[in-house]
Amino acid sequence: MATILITGSSAGIGQAAAAALTESGHEVVLHARNEQRAEEALAAVPRAAGVVVADLASFQQTRDMAAQAEKFGPFDTVVLNAGLGLKHATERQLTTDGNELMFQVNTLSAYLVTGLLSGAQRLIFVSSALAGDGLLDLDDPNFERRPFDGWQAYQDTKLHLILLALGVGRRRPQVQSLAFDPGWVATQMTLRNGDSAPLDAAHAGERLARLATADAVPADYYDTERAWRPGPRENAPENQDGLLALCARLTGVTI
């Protein structure tokens, strides 16, 4: 049986994947943003091995969470699922570390957890086909000069996560590092007022659970049910390395 950490597993796709994995006998460590959500997560997935707590808008809390998680490891798979969604994409907000909120939670925290938990055999970065419309602006990731657009910021981070998955895989050839597109799923994170989505969290969670423990992963390290797949831009080493260098500078951790 595998030992798996899933960030952002107090609700939605992460919780559904955790439930599916524990029901299959795997050891799963949950993650929640605060103590109240941690209690709710354990109540929803009672077979979980434990839960670690951190608000990923804080580098210090993210570091503390990685230290908590190491007590349950080493991990066969780490799933970087935590992130802010469309309902948070309303205005530019800065974290206490000085970064645009969505950029830090979605991109920088995934990088930091990856850098701190270096022993995992498989890494899964939860991204989206919306990455196709993302922009790689390494000079202004925090929207200091360009006008803030929450929808664009969200798409940018989905592109970042694919670049991180493929870039980390190049630097750690012994690790299976891949990106996962769950599709358009009805969750509190992804839906705005009046929206509807064709998929539910259970469907996406079951797919993610299978990917976390499968003997083999897609040859191009991208799992999706949609037509869009990473192209030359996402596979360009200079783009991957540029983002990795930016993340290293902002977090103080080098992969």
C-alpha contacts under 8 A as a table, 3 or more apart, distances in Angstrom:
res1	aa1	res2	aa2	distance
1	M	25	G	6.66
1	M	26	H	5.15
1	M	27	E	7.21
2	A	26	H	5.28
2	A	27	E	6.19
2	A	75	F	7.67
2	A	76	D	5.85
2	A	77	T	7.58
2	A	213	T	6.95
3	T	26	H	6.28
3	T	27	E	4.73
3	T	28	V	5.90
3	T	29	V	7.83
3	T	73	G	7.19
3	T	74	P	7.49
3	T	75	F	5.09
3	T	76	D	5.35
3	T	77	T	6.71
4	I	26	H	7.61
4	I	27	E	6.25
4	I	28	V	4.85
4	I	29	V	6.19
4	I	75	F	5.52
4	I	76	D	5.97
4	I	77	T	4.87
4	I	78	V	5.72
4	I	79	V	7.50
4	I	212	A	7.84
5	L	28	V	5.84
5	L	29	V	4.75
5	L	30	L	6.23
5	L	31	H	7.74
5	L	69	A	7.75
5	L	75	F	6.86
5	L	77	T	6.57
5	L	78	V	4.85
5	L	79	V	6.09
6	I	9	S	5.91
6	I	14	G	6.46
6	I	18	A	7.27
6	I	28	V	7.39
6	I	29	V	6.45
6	I	30	L	5.59
6	I	31	H	6.39
6	I	78	V	6.10
6	I	79	V	4.70
6	I	80	L	6.41
6	I	81	N	6.52
7	T	14	G	7.17
7	T	30	L	6.51
7	T	31	H	4.88
7	T	32	A	7.30
7	T	79	V	6.29
7	T	80	L	5.51
7	T	81	N	5.25
7	T	82	A	5.03
8	G	11	A	7.19
8	G	14	G	5.82
8	G	15	Q	7.73
8	G	30	L	7.56
8	G	31	H	5.53
8	G	32	A	5.93
8	G	33	R	7.65
8	G	80	L	7.78
8	G	81	N	5.50
8	G	82	A	3.85
8	G	83	G	7.02
9	S	12	G	7.17
9	S	13	I	7.33
9	S	14	G	4.07
9	S	15	Q	4.36
9	S	16	A	7.91
9	S	18	A	6.98
9	S	30	L	5.54
9	S	31	H	5.47
9	S	32	A	6.41
9	S	41	A	7.03
9	S	81	N	7.63
9	S	82	A	7.41
10	S	14	G	6.98
10	S	15	Q	5.53
10	S	30	L	7.18
10	S	31	H	6.60
10	S	32	A	5.43
10	S	37	R	6.21
10	S	38	A	6.68
10	S	40	E	6.86
10	S	41	A	4.46
11	A	14	G	6.27
11	A	15	Q	4.87
11	A	16	A	7.48
11	A	41	A	7.14
12	G	15	Q	5.49
12	G	16	A	6.25
12	G	187	T	5.75
12	G	188	Q	7.44
12	G	201	A	5.55
13	I	16	A	5.05
13	I	17	A	6.07
13	I	187	T	7.81
13	I	201	A	4.78
13	I	202	A	6.82
13	I	204	A	6.13
13	I	205	G	4.86
14	G	17	A	5.18
14	G	18	A	6.14
14	G	81	N	6.42
14	G	82	A	7.90
14	G	205	G	6.49
15	Q	18	A	5.00
15	Q	19	A	6.15
15	Q	41	A	7.41
15	Q	44	A	7.86
15	Q	45	V	7.43
15	Q	205	G	7.46
16	A	19	A	5.18
16	A	20	A	6.27
16	A	201	A	6.30
16	A	202	A	5.40
16	A	204	A	7.86
16	A	205	G	4.68
16	A	206	E	7.00
17	A	20	A	5.15
17	A	21	L	6.14
17	A	202	A	7.54
17	A	204	A	7.71
17	A	205	G	3.96
17	A	206	E	5.63
17	A	207	R	7.78
17	A	208	L	5.98
17	A	209	A	4.98
18	A	21	L	5.15
18	A	22	T	6.12
18	A	28	V	6.41
18	A	30	L	7.44
18	A	45	V	7.05
18	A	48	A	7.64
18	A	205	G	7.70
18	A	209	A	7.25
19	A	22	T	5.32
19	A	23	E	6.11
19	A	44	A	7.98
19	A	45	V	5.61
20	A	23	E	5.24
20	A	24	S	6.44
20	A	205	G	7.32
20	A	206	E	6.21
20	A	209	A	6.40
21	L	24	S	5.12
21	L	25	G	6.57
21	L	26	H	5.45
21	L	27	E	7.64
21	L	28	V	7.15
21	L	209	A	5.82
22	T	25	G	4.99
22	T	26	H	4.97
22	T	27	E	6.26
22	T	28	V	6.42
22	T	45	V	7.80
22	T	47	R	5.97
22	T	48	A	6.41
23	E	26	H	7.40
23	E	47	R	7.70
27	E	48	A	6.55
27	E	49	A	5.87
28	V	48	A	5.21
28	V	49	A	5.56
28	V	50	G	7.37
29	V	48	A	6.03
29	V	49	A	5.45
29	V	50	G	5.11
29	V	51	V	5.47
29	V	52	V	7.32
29	V	69	A	7.64
29	V	72	F	7.49
30	L	41	A	7.32
30	L	42	L	7.86
30	L	48	A	6.97
30	L	49	A	7.88
30	L	50	G	6.21
30	L	51	V	4.41
30	L	52	V	6.25
31	H	38	A	7.03
31	H	51	V	5.31
31	H	52	V	4.83
31	H	53	V	5.72
31	H	54	A	7.48
32	A	35	E	7.36
32	A	37	R	5.68
32	A	38	A	5.04
32	A	41	A	7.24
32	A	51	V	7.14
32	A	52	V	6.49
32	A	53	V	5.08
32	A	54	A	6.44
32	A	55	D	7.74
33	R	37	R	6.50
33	R	38	A	7.29
33	R	53	V	5.65
33	R	54	A	4.93
33	R	55	D	4.62
33	R	56	L	7.25
34	N	37	R	5.48
34	N	38	A	6.15
34	N	53	V	5.70
34	N	54	A	6.25
34	N	55	D	6.70
35	E	38	A	4.85
35	E	39	E	6.32
35	E	53	V	6.67
36	Q	39	E	5.28
36	Q	40	E	6.44
37	R	40	E	4.92
37	R	41	A	6.00
38	A	41	A	5.00
38	A	42	L	6.29
38	A	51	V	6.38
38	A	52	V	7.53
38	A	53	V	6.80
39	E	42	L	5.28
39	E	43	A	6.20
40	E	43	A	5.06
40	E	44	A	6.20
41	A	44	A	5.13
41	A	45	V	6.11
41	A	51	V	7.87
42	L	45	V	5.02
42	L	46	P	5.14
42	L	47	R	7.89
42	L	48	A	6.76
42	L	50	G	7.44
42	L	51	V	7.16
43	A	46	P	5.37
45	V	48	A	5.74
48	A	51	V	7.65
52	V	65	M	5.95
52	V	68	Q	6.20
52	V	69	A	6.36
53	V	65	M	5.96
54	A	58	S	7.96
54	A	61	Q	5.13
54	A	62	T	5.78
54	A	64	D	7.44
54	A	65	M	5.63
55	D	58	S	6.00
55	D	61	Q	6.11
55	D	62	T	6.89
56	L	59	F	6.76
56	L	61	Q	6.62
56	L	62	T	5.46
56	L	104	Q	7.56
56	L	105	V	5.32
56	L	109	S	5.98
57	A	62	T	7.97
57	A	95	T	6.05
57	A	96	T	7.81
57	A	101	L	6.55
57	A	104	Q	6.09
57	A	105	V	5.22
57	A	109	S	7.66
58	S	61	Q	5.27
58	S	62	T	6.16
58	S	95	T	7.05
58	S	96	T	6.82
58	S	97	D	6.77
59	F	62	T	4.97
59	F	63	R	6.13
59	F	97	D	7.10
59	F	109	S	7.32
59	F	251	T	7.36
60	Q	63	R	5.10
60	Q	64	D	6.18
61	Q	64	D	4.93
61	Q	65	M	6.03
62	T	65	M	5.02
62	T	66	A	6.31
62	T	109	S	6.86
62	T	112	L	7.56
62	T	113	V	7.11
63	R	66	A	5.18
63	R	67	A	6.39
63	R	112	L	7.76
63	R	113	V	7.50
63	R	116	L	7.52
64	D	67	A	5.08
64	D	68	Q	6.29
65	M	68	Q	4.97
65	M	69	A	6.12
66	A	69	A	4.97
66	A	70	E	6.22
66	A	113	V	6.36
66	A	116	L	6.49
66	A	117	L	6.67
67	A	70	E	5.27
67	A	71	K	7.16
68	Q	71	K	5.78
68	Q	72	F	7.75
69	A	72	F	5.53
69	A	73	G	6.66
70	E	73	G	4.96
70	E	74	P	6.66
70	E	117	L	7.36
72	F	75	F	7.78
74	P	119	G	6.33
74	P	120	A	6.73
75	F	78	V	6.57
75	F	119	G	6.85
75	F	120	A	5.02
75	F	121	Q	7.21
76	D	120	A	5.20
76	D	121	Q	5.08
76	D	122	R	6.20
77	T	120	A	5.57
77	T	121	Q	5.95
77	T	122	R	4.58
77	T	123	L	5.76
77	T	124	I	7.56
77	T	212	A	6.22
77	T	213	T	7.74
78	V	120	A	6.35
78	V	122	R	6.42
78	V	123	L	5.08
78	V	124	I	6.41
79	V	123	L	5.94
79	V	124	I	4.72
79	V	125	F	6.22
79	V	126	V	7.47
79	V	212	A	7.63
80	L	110	A	5.82
80	L	123	L	7.43
80	L	124	I	5.93
80	L	125	F	4.85
80	L	126	V	6.08
81	N	124	I	7.95
81	N	125	F	6.45
81	N	126	V	5.13
82	A	105	V	7.60
82	A	106	N	6.84
82	A	110	A	7.97
83	G	102	M	7.55
83	G	105	V	5.70
83	G	106	N	4.60
84	L	87	K	7.95
84	L	88	H	6.28
84	L	102	M	6.03
84	L	105	V	6.69
84	L	106	N	6.39
84	L	189	M	6.63
85	G	88	H	5.72
85	G	89	A	6.86
85	G	154	Y	6.97
85	G	189	M	4.63
85	G	190	T	5.28
86	L	89	A	5.05
86	L	90	T	7.99
86	L	150	G	7.46
86	L	151	W	6.91
86	L	154	Y	7.06
86	L	189	M	6.37
86	L	190	T	5.40
86	L	191	L	6.71
86	L	192	R	6.63
87	K	90	T	7.00
87	K	189	M	6.43
87	K	190	T	6.98
87	K	191	L	6.99
87	K	192	R	5.89
88	H	91	E	7.87
88	H	102	M	7.93
88	H	150	G	7.79
89	A	92	R	7.89
89	A	102	M	7.78
89	A	149	D	7.62
89	A	150	G	4.04
89	A	151	W	6.26
89	A	153	A	7.54
89	A	154	Y	7.17
90	T	149	D	7.91
90	T	150	G	5.71
91	E	148	F	7.05
91	E	149	D	7.63
91	E	150	G	6.63
92	R	100	E	6.55
92	R	101	L	7.44
92	R	143	F	7.85
92	R	148	F	6.08
92	R	150	G	7.60
93	Q	100	E	5.63
93	Q	101	L	5.51
94	L	97	D	7.69
94	L	98	G	5.52
94	L	99	N	5.21
94	L	100	E	4.57
94	L	101	L	5.29
95	T	98	G	5.18
95	T	99	N	5.42
95	T	100	E	6.36
95	T	101	L	5.53
95	T	104	Q	7.66
96	T	99	N	7.62
99	N	103	F	6.92
99	N	104	Q	5.98
99	N	142	N	5.92
100	E	103	F	5.42
100	E	104	Q	6.24
100	E	141	P	7.81
100	E	142	N	4.84
100	E	143	F	7.28
101	L	104	Q	5.31
101	L	105	V	6.17
102	M	105	V	5.23
102	M	106	N	5.67
102	M	107	T	7.68
102	M	153	A	7.09
102	M	154	Y	7.06
102	M	157	T	7.62
103	F	106	N	5.51
103	F	107	T	5.33
103	F	108	L	6.47
103	F	141	P	7.22
103	F	142	N	6.99
103	F	153	A	7.35
103	F	157	T	6.29
104	Q	107	T	5.61
104	Q	108	L	4.62
104	Q	109	S	5.95
105	V	108	L	6.20
105	V	109	S	5.32
105	V	110	A	7.58
106	N	109	S	6.28
106	N	110	A	6.48
106	N	157	T	6.16
106	N	161	L	7.95
107	T	110	A	5.41
107	T	111	Y	6.37
107	T	157	T	5.83
107	T	160	H	6.35
107	T	161	L	6.34
108	L	111	Y	5.05
108	L	112	L	6.04
108	L	247	C	6.15
108	L	251	T	7.27
109	S	112	L	4.93
109	S	113	V	6.04
110	A	113	V	5.35
110	A	114	T	6.15
110	A	125	F	7.71
110	A	161	L	7.91
111	Y	114	T	5.10
111	Y	115	G	6.16
111	Y	164	L	7.23
111	Y	247	C	6.85
112	L	115	G	5.04
112	L	116	L	6.14
112	L	251	T	6.69
112	L	253	V	6.84
113	V	116	L	5.14
113	V	117	L	5.91
114	T	117	L	5.37
114	T	118	S	6.20
114	T	123	L	7.96
115	G	118	S	5.73
115	G	253	V	6.39
115	G	254	T	6.82
115	G	255	I	5.70
116	L	253	V	7.82
117	L	120	A	6.73
120	A	123	L	6.83
120	A	175	V	7.28
121	Q	174	Q	7.42
121	Q	175	V	5.02
121	Q	176	Q	6.35
122	R	175	V	5.59
122	R	176	Q	4.61
122	R	177	S	5.72
122	R	178	L	7.98
122	R	212	A	7.58
123	L	165	A	7.57
123	L	175	V	7.35
123	L	176	Q	6.20
123	L	177	S	4.58
123	L	178	L	6.25
124	I	165	A	7.34
124	I	177	S	6.08
124	I	178	L	5.17
124	I	179	A	5.52
124	I	180	F	6.57
124	I	212	A	7.44
125	F	161	L	6.02
125	F	162	I	7.11
125	F	164	L	7.97
125	F	165	A	6.17
125	F	177	S	7.84
125	F	178	L	6.29
125	F	179	A	4.64
125	F	180	F	6.08
126	V	161	L	7.19
126	V	179	A	5.78
126	V	180	F	4.81
126	V	181	D	6.22
126	V	182	P	7.44
127	S	131	A	7.39
127	S	158	K	4.90
127	S	159	L	7.37
127	S	161	L	5.86
127	S	162	I	6.50
127	S	179	A	6.10
127	S	180	F	5.60
127	S	181	D	5.24
127	S	182	P	7.62
128	S	131	A	5.81
128	S	158	K	5.78
128	S	159	L	7.92
128	S	180	F	7.06
128	S	181	D	4.45
128	S	182	P	6.78
128	S	183	G	6.74
129	A	132	G	5.87
129	A	158	K	7.84
129	A	181	D	6.40
129	A	183	G	7.53
129	A	226	R	7.57
129	A	228	W	5.98
129	A	229	R	7.15
130	L	133	D	5.68
130	L	134	G	6.77
130	L	155	Q	5.50
130	L	158	K	6.60
130	L	159	L	7.64
131	A	134	G	4.78
131	A	155	Q	5.36
131	A	156	D	6.51
131	A	157	T	7.56
131	A	158	K	4.80
131	A	159	L	4.14
131	A	160	H	7.86
131	A	162	I	7.77
132	G	155	Q	7.86
132	G	159	L	7.04
132	G	228	W	7.65
132	G	230	P	7.67
133	D	152	Q	7.96
133	D	155	Q	6.25
133	D	156	D	7.57
134	G	152	Q	6.60
134	G	153	A	7.81
134	G	154	Y	7.91
134	G	155	Q	4.49
134	G	156	D	4.04
134	G	157	T	7.31
134	G	158	K	6.97
134	G	159	L	5.47
135	L	152	Q	7.70
135	L	155	Q	7.49
135	L	156	D	5.18
135	L	159	L	7.28
136	L	141	P	7.93
136	L	156	D	6.60
136	L	159	L	7.48
136	L	160	H	7.48
136	L	239	N	7.99
137	D	140	D	5.53
137	D	141	P	5.68
138	L	141	P	5.70
138	L	242	G	7.27
138	L	243	L	6.80
138	L	246	L	7.13
140	D	143	F	5.51
140	D	144	E	6.22
140	D	145	R	6.62
140	D	146	R	7.38
141	P	144	E	7.82
143	F	146	R	5.19
143	F	147	P	6.41
143	F	148	F	5.67
144	E	147	P	7.70
148	F	153	A	7.63
149	D	152	Q	5.26
149	D	153	A	6.09
150	G	153	A	4.92
150	G	154	Y	6.15
151	W	154	Y	5.19
151	W	155	Q	6.35
152	Q	155	Q	5.10
152	Q	156	D	6.00
153	A	156	D	5.02
153	A	157	T	6.36
154	Y	157	T	5.33
154	Y	158	K	6.55
155	Q	158	K	5.13
155	Q	159	L	6.44
156	D	159	L	5.16
156	D	160	H	6.23
157	T	160	H	4.76
157	T	161	L	6.22
158	K	161	L	5.22
158	K	162	I	6.68
159	L	162	I	5.36
159	L	163	L	6.36
159	L	234	E	7.63
160	H	163	L	5.07
160	H	164	L	6.06
160	H	243	L	7.36
161	L	164	L	4.99
161	L	165	A	6.10
161	L	179	A	7.16
162	I	165	A	5.06
162	I	166	L	6.21
162	I	178	L	7.62
162	I	179	A	5.60
162	I	230	P	7.90
162	I	234	E	6.88
163	L	166	L	5.30
163	L	167	G	5.73
163	L	234	E	5.79
163	L	235	N	7.44
163	L	239	N	7.24
163	L	240	Q	5.02
163	L	243	L	7.40
164	L	167	G	5.01
164	L	168	V	5.75
164	L	240	Q	6.43
164	L	243	L	7.42
164	L	244	L	6.88
165	A	168	V	5.45
165	A	169	G	6.18
165	A	177	S	5.32
165	A	178	L	5.08
165	A	179	A	5.79
166	L	169	G	5.05
166	L	170	R	6.37
166	L	177	S	6.56
166	L	178	L	6.46
166	L	179	A	7.81
166	L	221	Y	7.36
166	L	234	E	7.95
166	L	235	N	7.09
166	L	240	Q	7.16
167	G	170	R	5.16
167	G	171	R	6.46
167	G	237	P	7.01
167	G	240	Q	4.94
167	G	241	D	6.55
167	G	244	L	7.38
168	V	171	R	5.06
168	V	172	R	5.87
168	V	177	S	6.62
168	V	255	I	7.38
169	G	172	R	5.07
169	G	173	P	5.57
169	G	174	Q	7.99
169	G	175	V	6.30
169	G	176	Q	6.42
169	G	177	S	4.91
169	G	178	L	7.50
170	R	173	P	5.65
171	R	255	I	7.54
172	R	175	V	5.52
173	P	176	Q	7.38
176	Q	217	V	7.91
176	Q	221	Y	7.88
177	S	221	Y	6.86
178	L	221	Y	4.46
178	L	222	Y	5.62
178	L	223	D	7.71
179	A	221	Y	6.34
179	A	222	Y	4.88
179	A	223	D	6.41
180	F	208	L	7.64
180	F	222	Y	5.83
180	F	223	D	4.83
180	F	224	T	6.27
181	D	222	Y	7.64
181	D	223	D	6.09
181	D	224	T	4.93
181	D	225	E	7.54
182	P	185	V	7.04
182	P	204	A	5.34
182	P	207	R	7.83
182	P	208	L	7.72
182	P	224	T	6.64
182	P	225	E	7.69
183	G	199	L	7.28
183	G	204	A	7.53
183	G	224	T	7.28
183	G	225	E	6.95
183	G	226	R	7.06
184	W	190	T	7.93
184	W	197	A	5.81
184	W	198	P	6.59
184	W	199	L	6.16
185	V	190	T	7.11
185	V	197	A	5.57
185	V	198	P	6.56
185	V	199	L	4.62
185	V	200	D	5.19
185	V	201	A	6.12
185	V	204	A	7.37
186	A	190	T	6.61
186	A	191	L	6.38
186	A	196	S	6.78
186	A	197	A	5.07
186	A	198	P	7.24
186	A	199	L	6.12
186	A	200	D	5.26
186	A	201	A	6.58
187	T	190	T	5.48
187	T	191	L	6.20
187	T	200	D	7.43
187	T	201	A	6.73
188	Q	191	L	5.83
191	L	195	D	5.65
191	L	196	S	6.97
191	L	197	A	7.77
192	R	195	D	5.47
197	A	200	D	7.66
199	L	203	H	6.78
199	L	204	A	7.48
200	D	203	H	5.65
200	D	204	A	6.73
201	A	204	A	5.20
201	A	205	G	5.76
202	A	205	G	4.98
202	A	206	E	6.07
203	H	206	E	5.37
203	H	207	R	6.47
204	A	207	R	5.13
204	A	208	L	6.17
205	G	208	L	5.00
205	G	209	A	6.01
206	E	209	A	5.00
206	E	210	R	6.27
207	R	210	R	5.24
207	R	211	L	6.27
208	L	211	L	5.03
208	L	212	A	6.13
209	A	212	A	5.14
209	A	213	T	6.70
210	R	213	T	5.50
210	R	214	A	5.66
211	L	214	A	5.21
211	L	217	V	7.02
214	A	217	V	6.78
217	V	221	Y	6.60
217	V	223	D	7.94
218	P	221	Y	5.07
218	P	222	Y	6.13
218	P	223	D	6.35
219	A	222	Y	7.78
222	Y	229	R	7.34
222	Y	230	P	7.63
224	T	227	A	7.88
224	T	229	R	7.83
226	R	229	R	7.90
230	P	233	R	7.53
230	P	234	E	5.53
230	P	235	N	6.96
231	G	234	E	5.55
231	G	235	N	6.17
232	P	235	N	5.06
232	P	236	A	5.84
233	R	236	A	5.32
233	R	239	N	7.20
234	E	239	N	7.13
234	E	240	Q	7.39
235	N	239	N	7.83
235	N	240	Q	7.53
236	A	239	N	5.48
236	A	240	Q	6.52
237	P	240	Q	5.04
237	P	241	D	5.89
238	E	241	D	5.12
238	E	242	G	5.87
239	N	242	G	5.07
239	N	243	L	6.32
240	Q	243	L	5.40
240	Q	244	L	6.19
241	D	244	L	4.96
241	D	245	A	5.99
242	G	245	A	5.22
242	G	246	L	6.32
243	L	246	L	5.05
243	L	247	C	6.16
244	L	247	C	5.12
244	L	248	A	6.08
244	L	255	I	7.63
245	A	248	A	5.06
245	A	249	R	6.23
245	A	254	T	7.83
246	L	249	R	5.18
246	L	250	L	6.28
247	C	250	L	5.18
247	C	251	T	5.95
247	C	252	G	7.98
247	C	253	V	7.90
248	A	251	T	5.35
248	A	252	G	5.35
248	A	253	V	5.07
248	A	254	T	4.94
248	A	255	I	7.38
249	R	252	G	5.48
249	R	253	V	7.45
